[in-house]
């Protein structure tokens, strides 16, 4: 099975270091309220201005923080630490907060960017050193602001979004639950858990009509991963049996076959490399939540390995994938939790 080694971690860190402060090309999620809003990414977002788009920059920093904790002797460690100290400051965080709180920006980056910002704060909560604690405290006001957005949004979100792209509700809830657990936000944890139950608890016999042509998430597997976090283990085992009842037979077959990526220079088709990696993440996480003798474990772990091998060699083929795929490789290789 492919695992995250120190040389591979170094390669992934180098990819992220190459784009988190790369301002252009850039695709802003930006509502113009007047001529004064016609500004470049760095002026609008003093912290998260790189990586082609805001959410990719956020999870690029998550990747760097995760690798710094997991491999503290990484050759890039000093450079990562210097970057984090230069970029995660009270001033840059205040600038991001001021942007987000302007009228008309209530849905800015909902829910994907919200979830990744919380995931970054959750990762910093794992850092036991003084620098990590300082960065966590500095980022905390922005994380609390996005947590409040979830608290306002979830009660009136009647239906989940089941797409395989950024709007996916299960992915956002999974990351929000991780933040709420690590940062002891009991209110958000309870609301996210209850919403996951309301949305997904009665689902059964999932047919997994996927992949879509630009998916980077598996609607089926990310729902299963979300419910793994929302349910207690005995409940989860029974729910998973209802939701995907034939996993030990490698069915639905579509979930077990790595997807084909025909053009890695096409930004949306390149999403499919992310689908291979995020499926691997979900397969590994779900399998490891089951008993060691569970017949579903081996097929899922084998599928995870096959999906990783299909896309890991292609992380830097083109900037269409280079600016974000390494994050999903870290998830796939089990370094995120």
ABEGO torsion letter per residue (X at the ends): XBBBBAAAAAAAAAAAAAAAABAOBBBBBBBBAEAAABBBAAAABAABABGGBAAAAAAAAAAAAAAAAABAABAAAAAAAAAAAAABBAAAAAAAAAAAABBGAAABGOAAAAAAAAAAAAAAAABABAAAAAAAAAAAAAAAAAAAAAAAAAAABABBBABABAABAAAAAAAAAAAAAAAGBAAAAAAAAAAAAAAAAABBGBAGBOBBAABABBAAAAAAAAAAAABBAAAAAAAAAAABAAAAAGOBAAAABBBBBABAABAAAAAAAAAAAAAAAAAAAAAAABBAABAAAAAAAAAAAAAAAAAAAAAAABAAAAAAAAAAAAAAAGAAX
